[in-house]
């Protein structure tokens, strides 16, 4: 009798899940399947840890390392990481394309925070001070750094200093 009740419960739950699978949007189904698989994986690892059989998992991981190393390019391609790496390395200098425009002396002085008639050493000191704050390696943007370099070059090229 209990077997019959278990069979009816399994059939009913299977029909319910099939109906839900067919009527739900694909994104919802995929998200719920991923959550369920992670839950089952976690419960499986807990069961293996409690029963003392977790060493089987570690042996499998150790034996799978050479296979994973051979298949890493394929795995990255499937995950879409390889495309991102190729796009980043497509530029020979790996720097973003920033257009350098001609800048007037007034704009250059304003960018560096200097007054008209600043000396060459003042221009270099202002550039160095601002570059320490705005350099891309220190969290600044490449656009601002290029603007600072352009302002410095503009002021140093002028004979008015």
C-alpha positions as CSV (number, residue, x, y, z in Angstrom):
1,X,0.0,0.0,0.0
2,X,2.8,2.4,0.9
3,X,4.5,1.7,-2.4
4,X,1.3,2.6,-4.3
5,X,1.1,5.9,-2.4
6,X,4.7,6.7,-3.2
7,X,4.2,5.8,-6.9
8,X,1.1,8.1,-7.0
9,X,3.0,10.9,-5.3
10,X,5.9,10.6,-7.7
11,X,3.6,10.6,-10.8
12,X,1.6,13.6,-9.5
13,X,4.8,15.6,-8.7
14,X,6.2,14.7,-12.2
15,X,3.0,15.9,-13.9
16,X,3.0,19.1,-11.9
17,X,6.7,19.8,-12.7
18,X,6.1,19.0,-16.4
19,X,3.1,21.4,-16.5
20,X,5.2,24.1,-14.7
21,X,8.1,23.5,-17.1
22,X,5.9,23.9,-20.2
23,X,4.0,27.0,-19.0
24,X,6.9,29.0,-17.4
25,X,9.2,31.4,-19.3
26,X,12.6,29.9,-20.3
27,X,14.5,32.3,-18.1
28,X,12.6,31.3,-15.0
29,X,13.0,27.6,-15.8
30,X,16.7,28.0,-16.3
31,X,17.2,30.0,-13.1
32,X,15.3,27.4,-11.1
33,X,17.1,24.5,-12.6
34,X,20.5,26.2,-11.8
35,X,19.3,26.8,-8.2
36,X,18.2,23.2,-7.8
37,X,21.4,21.8,-9.2
38,X,23.5,24.0,-6.8
39,X,21.2,22.9,-3.9
40,X,21.6,19.2,-4.9
41,X,25.4,19.6,-5.2
42,X,25.6,21.2,-1.8
43,X,23.4,18.5,-0.2
44,X,25.5,15.9,-1.9
45,X,28.7,17.3,-0.6
46,X,27.3,17.5,2.9
47,X,26.1,13.9,2.7
48,X,29.6,12.8,1.5
49,X,31.3,14.8,4.3
50,X,29.0,13.3,7.0
51,X,29.4,9.7,5.6
52,X,33.2,10.0,5.3
53,X,33.3,9.6,1.5
54,X,34.5,13.0,0.6
55,X,37.9,11.7,-0.3
56,X,36.4,10.3,-3.5
57,X,35.6,13.8,-4.6
58,X,39.2,15.0,-4.0
59,X,40.6,12.0,-5.8
60,X,38.4,12.8,-8.8
61,X,39.4,16.4,-8.8
62,X,43.1,15.4,-8.7
63,X,42.7,13.0,-11.5
64,X,40.7,15.6,-13.6
65,X,43.4,18.3,-13.4
66,X,45.3,17.1,-16.5
67,X,42.1,16.8,-18.5
68,X,40.9,20.3,-17.4
69,X,44.3,21.8,-18.3
70,X,44.1,20.3,-21.8
71,X,40.5,21.5,-22.3
72,X,40.9,24.9,-20.7
73,X,40.8,26.8,-24.1
74,X,37.6,25.0,-25.0
75,X,36.1,25.7,-21.6
76,X,37.0,29.4,-21.8
77,X,35.6,29.6,-25.3
78,X,32.3,28.0,-24.2
79,X,32.1,30.4,-21.2
80,X,32.8,33.4,-23.5
81,X,35.9,34.4,-21.7
82,X,38.2,33.8,-24.6
83,X,36.3,36.4,-26.7
84,X,36.8,39.0,-24.0
85,X,40.5,38.2,-23.8
86,X,40.9,38.4,-27.6
87,X,39.2,41.7,-27.7
88,X,41.4,43.1,-25.0
89,X,44.5,41.9,-26.7
90,X,43.4,43.0,-30.2
91,X,44.9,46.4,-29.7
92,X,48.6,46.3,-29.9
93,X,49.2,48.7,-27.1
94,X,46.2,47.6,-25.0
95,X,45.2,51.2,-24.4
96,X,41.9,52.8,-25.3
97,X,41.7,55.0,-28.3
98,X,41.7,58.6,-27.1
99,X,41.6,61.4,-29.6
100,X,44.1,64.0,-28.9
101,X,42.7,67.4,-29.9
102,X,44.5,70.7,-30.2
103,X,44.1,72.7,-27.1
104,X,44.4,76.4,-26.6
105,X,46.8,77.8,-24.0
106,X,43.8,79.1,-21.9
107,X,42.2,75.6,-21.8
108,X,45.6,74.1,-20.9
109,X,46.1,76.6,-18.1
110,X,42.5,75.9,-16.8
111,X,43.0,72.1,-16.8
112,X,46.3,72.4,-14.9
113,X,44.9,75.0,-12.6
114,X,47.5,77.6,-13.4
115,X,47.4,81.4,-14.0
116,X,48.5,83.1,-17.2
117,X,52.2,83.5,-17.4
118,X,53.1,80.3,-15.5
119,X,56.7,79.1,-15.7
120,X,57.9,75.8,-17.1
121,X,58.6,74.5,-13.7
122,X,55.1,75.4,-12.5
123,X,53.6,73.6,-15.4
124,X,55.6,70.5,-14.7
125,X,54.8,70.6,-11.0
126,X,51.1,71.1,-11.6
127,X,51.1,68.2,-14.1
128,X,53.0,65.9,-11.8
129,X,50.7,66.8,-8.8
130,X,47.5,66.2,-10.8
131,X,48.9,63.1,-12.5
132,X,49.5,61.5,-9.1
133,X,45.8,61.9,-8.4
134,X,44.3,61.1,-11.8
135,X,46.6,58.4,-13.2
136,X,44.7,55.3,-14.5
137,X,46.9,53.0,-12.4
138,X,45.7,54.9,-9.3
139,X,42.0,54.8,-10.1
140,X,41.8,57.8,-12.4
141,X,40.6,57.7,-16.0
142,X,42.6,57.5,-19.1
143,X,40.7,60.4,-20.6
144,X,41.7,62.8,-17.8
145,X,45.3,61.6,-17.9
146,X,45.5,62.2,-21.6
147,X,43.9,65.7,-21.1
148,X,46.6,66.5,-18.5
149,X,49.3,65.3,-20.9
150,X,47.9,67.3,-23.7
151,X,47.7,70.4,-21.6
152,X,51.3,70.0,-20.5
153,X,52.5,69.5,-24.0
154,X,50.5,72.5,-25.2
155,X,52.0,74.8,-22.6
156,X,55.5,73.5,-23.0
157,X,55.4,74.0,-26.8
158,X,54.4,77.6,-26.5
159,X,57.2,80.1,-26.4
160,X,55.1,82.3,-24.0
161,X,56.5,80.6,-20.9
